[in-house]
Amino acid sequence: MKDKLTNPVSTSFDDELYAFAKRDAELLGLDVSSYIRATLIEKREKRFNELRVFQDLIKIQEIE
């Protein structure tokens, strides 16, 4: 694709993944870099929530 971003993150995307990210970003009214950032923030928050639940369970087990 000729219009890929020039940063290392986008150059490591395969064409199909980049095409999906670009199209979804367009549908959401975002540029690709904002889309990537928002997607990673969402993924990070989900993972942190999973880890917090796991950590809370460990603390409960230690108390018992």
PALO-357711 format. One record per residue (C-alpha): residue in three letters; x, y, z. Coordinates in pm, whole numbers. Example, Ala and Ser with C-alpha at 12.3 -4.5 7.8 and 13.67 -1.06 7.14 Angstrom:
BEGIN
(pt "ALA"; (1230; -450; 780))
(pt "SER"; (1367; -106; 714))
# end
This chain:
BEGIN
(pt "MET"; (0; 0; 0))
(pt "LYS"; (137; 335; -99))
(pt "ASP"; (-28; 536; 177))
(pt "LYS"; (110; 352; 479))
(pt "LEU"; (243; 564; 759))
(pt "THR"; (619; 592; 775))
(pt "ASN"; (653; 500; 1141))
(pt "PRO"; (780; 154; 1246))
(pt "VAL"; (443; 41; 1384))
(pt "SER"; (257; 75; 1057))
(pt "THR"; (539; -66; 849))
(pt "SER"; (515; -389; 1046))
(pt "PHE"; (142; -425; 970))
(pt "ASP"; (67; -666; 692))
(pt "ASP"; (-141; -524; 410))
(pt "GLU"; (-466; -689; 518))
(pt "LEU"; (-438; -572; 879))
(pt "TYR"; (-345; -221; 771))
(pt "ALA"; (-635; -209; 525))
(pt "PHE"; (-873; -313; 802))
(pt "ALA"; (-733; -57; 1048))
(pt "LYS"; (-746; 218; 789))
(pt "ARG"; (-1106; 143; 687))
(pt "ASP"; (-1231; 104; 1043))
(pt "ALA"; (-1056; 430; 1137))
(pt "GLU"; (-1231; 604; 848))
(pt "LEU"; (-1568; 469; 961))
(pt "LEU"; (-1502; 600; 1312))
(pt "GLY"; (-1377; 936; 1185))
(pt "LEU"; (-1021; 885; 1309))
(pt "ASP"; (-682; 892; 1144))
(pt "VAL"; (-495; 561; 1151))
(pt "SER"; (-251; 665; 1425))
(pt "SER"; (-537; 774; 1653))
(pt "TYR"; (-718; 448; 1576))
(pt "ILE"; (-411; 242; 1669))
(pt "ARG"; (-363; 440; 1989))
(pt "ALA"; (-731; 409; 2089))
(pt "THR"; (-728; 36; 2016))
(pt "LEU"; (-418; -20; 2227))
(pt "ILE"; (-557; 188; 2514))
(pt "GLU"; (-875; -20; 2506))
(pt "LYS"; (-674; -343; 2503))
(pt "ARG"; (-451; -220; 2788))
(pt "GLU"; (-747; -122; 3007))
(pt "LYS"; (-917; -456; 2947))
(pt "ARG"; (-598; -644; 3034))
(pt "PHE"; (-532; -433; 3345))
(pt "ASN"; (-888; -501; 3463))
(pt "GLU"; (-830; -875; 3414))
(pt "LEU"; (-504; -856; 3608))
(pt "ARG"; (-665; -656; 3888))
(pt "VAL"; (-935; -919; 3929))
(pt "PHE"; (-667; -1188; 3932))
(pt "GLN"; (-460; -995; 4189))
(pt "ASP"; (-768; -944; 4407))
(pt "LEU"; (-834; -1317; 4399))
(pt "ILE"; (-477; -1389; 4508))
(pt "LYS"; (-517; -1148; 4802))
(pt "ILE"; (-842; -1318; 4907))
(pt "GLN"; (-675; -1660; 4895))
(pt "GLU"; (-384; -1534; 5108))
(pt "ILE"; (-625; -1406; 5375))
(pt "GLU"; (-816; -1734; 5397))
# end
